[in-house]
Structures are given as C-alpha cells and as structure tokens.
Amino acid sequence: MADSTPPTVGILVGGGPAPGINGVISAATIEARNRGLRVIGLMHGFEWLVKKDISHIRELDINDVSRVHLRGGSILRTARENPTTDPGKMKNVIDSLGQLGINYLITIGGDDTAYSAQRIEAEAGGRVKVVHVPKTIDNDLPLPGLTPTFGFTTAVQVGVGIVATLMEDARTTARWYIVVAMGRKAGHLALGIGKAAGATVTLIGEDFRSGKIPLREIGDILEGSILKRETMGRPYGVAVVAEGLAERMDPAELEDLKDVERDEHGHIRLAEVDLGRLLQGELKRRLKARGLKRTIVSKDVGYELRCAAPVTYDLEYTRDLGYGAVKLLMSGGTGAMVTIQAGRLVPMFFAELQDPATGRTRVRYVNTETESYEAAAKYMIRLNRPDFEEPARLAKLAEVGNTDPGTFEKQFGYLGRRFRW
C-alpha cells in the first residue's frame, strides 16, 4: 500500500533572534500548505536534532501562522547549537530528519547556520533538499549589492530611536555616551545606526587595517572626538562603537577575557566582554590626565533590537523570502540561499557563499571606499587632515587638551593621515 503522507517541509531557526523571523515562517508555511505539503516546525534550531530527539516539533498550518508575521521573536524559538562540530551530531541530524519524513528543509539564520545548512545538504546525499534564508541584524552575509539581510532594517530603526534619545540626554546633561552596538565581524549595524541618528562619531572594525587593533588607537580616535567637540563649545556627544572591535583587540587588553564564554561556534560571546566599560575607563583616565572632568557613560545596544516587531520593509521582505524558499524547493532547487534581487527570486548556491581559504561562509564587510561610507564619515566629528594642516585649528585643539601643538600632533597626527575627511 502506497504511503499517503504528503511531502514534508521542515523549518528551523538558528543563531540569535532578528526581526522578521515569523514573517519567513508564516510565508513559507502558507505557500507550502497551499501546495499540499505538510509543514513541521523544528523547535530550538538544531538543539534537539543533534541529540536525535524528535519530540520537540510543531505541526504548522495556515491558521497557526496567518498573523504571526507582525510579531517579533520566533514562534519556533532559536538556539546556537552547531551540528558541524562533531560527525556524530551531524549523523543524528540527518537521521532525525529522516525519522520525521522531512523531504525539504528551510533553515533561517546567519553565516553559521548557513554553513550548517551547507553541510547537511552535502551529508544528506540528495535525501533532503535544503535552502537557507539569510537572517541577521549584523547584515554580514554576502548578498549581492547592498541587499540587506532581513531584520537589519528594523534593528537600525530601533537602534536609531535609542541613540537619538541618548543624544538628547547627552546634550541636556553635558555628558558623553559610549554606545556599543552588536556586530560580531562587520560594522554595518553600528554604522547604520550612527549614520542615521547623526551620532557624534562611529567606530567600526573596517576603519582599521587588518590585524590586531590596539586599545591605544581606539582611545586616540575617541579622545580626539571629545577634544574636537570641546573646541566647538560642546562638551558632550555620543560615540557608537561596533562590538566586533573586541574580537580584533589584543586579549591582554580586554578585561577578564579569560573568563568570557565562547559559543558553539567558538566565537567569544561579545556580550560578555564589557567593551563599553573598558573604553569608558580608558577615556576617563585620559581626560583626567589632561585636567578635564567629564561624565562618560557606557551603554550596550543589541538585545533590545533582536525581537522588535518588524518594520514594513522587513514585513514585506520576509514574505518574499519565505515564499521564495518554498518555490525554489518545489522547482527542484537545493543547496542554495534565497535572495531577492530587483524583485526576482535568485538563488545563491552554497559554493558561491564559501570563502575558499576557510570553507566557511564569506563575510560581507563595510566597504569604506564607497560614497555611502564617505557620507557617514564626513558628518562625524573626529580628528582629520585639516585639523593638522591649519595652525589655528591645531592650536585650539592643543589648548583644550592642555598641551602644546607639537605634543598634540605627535600623539594624534597619524589620525589626520588616516581620516582625510
């Protein structure tokens, strides 16, 4: 007797939350059910599958998802479990998918989940067709052009609201805020928030050459911005800093780094590194040595953004992605990430996403050679070339820094060569 069970689509979410996850789940479920497919939501990402526990699932029908796209969070929850660290874990995932009768798998996540999806598709040997939907507020997946990952636009908007309020508080109370924004590898989120809010200065990893970033250089840039604002009669401001700077700093310069946890993918849990407090202490020490007493407050921004209700852009975008994932699978597609380019569904195959040197998913960094970055940089208040080329400006900076022009230039002059705007 023939098996009457319809083909089955499994959906899971890996990594951290991002606004719009429920929109993908909703659109994919509705399209799959309209095509007569069964849909199973796999709870908590790979967490239970690696243990060969198939009890943590949720059958999904249209009535279950018809309005969840308006909500933040994930109705399937999420987890950072990494099945690629152990062949036994990977085998358990493949076996679990088989036991559940899953023919098609939609993974929703960032670069690590994309890599897991790639390995599953390869290990399944054609038994499971796999497509990945790019999700991360970090915006660091290699989508074509300036196409964002879903959740990024919402995260920027919510972050701008927070930073705008802090800017007003800074002006009202004459203090400085150091805002550390999420972004493990790339500075898109920090730059997007800082640029849109009009923060005093924004600092991202892409501002520095490759290799380790000395605390001294970060301190010089931020102290220089503070002193430059002083010459304008504005002893206050907001600096937005990308948390990913911590991963590129010398571990010896990170307080308590030896006690910081790492996630399933081996990354430092940057939320455990108090980069804001480190920079706050460094700036207080520097200003005190100059005889300047200023209030400096550190503030982390990240968790507030991840489960926000999606803005209209992400509401529409995630409908396209969820629908596109099912359409791609039903057309025979597999081993690809779903992208929407100029309104069209365009798959990017996993091989296109790989860094040939590491075999991992490539990271999209901020391109500091573009006019988009140039526009952001020109509106920042930081030491640049004219500050050292014009004697009057240099003299004023040295005066507020309680030093002489020669000494000031000796410490900060290299910033004028780095930042031409």
Secondary structure, 3 states (H helix, E strand, C coil): CCCCCCCEEEEEEECCCCCCHHHHHHHHHHHHHHCCCEEEEECCCCCCHHHCCCCCEEECCHHHHCCHHHCCCCCCCCECCCHHHCHHHHHHHHHHHHHCCEEEEEEEECHHHHHHHHHHHHHHCCCCEEEEEEECCCCCCCCCCCCCCECHHHHHHHHHHHHHHHHHHHHHHCEEEEEEECCCCCCHHHHHHHHHHCCCEEECHHHCCCCCECHHHHHHHHHHHHHHHHHCCCCCEEEEEEHHHHHHECHHHCCCHHHCCECCCCCECHHHCCHHHHHHHHHHHHHHHCCCCCEEEEEEECHHHHCCCCCHHHHHHHHHHHHHHHHHHHCCCCCEEEEEECCEEEEEEHHHHECCCCCCECCCCCCCCCHHHHHHHHCCCCCCHHHHHCHHHHHHHHHHCCCCHHHHHHHHHHHHHHCCC
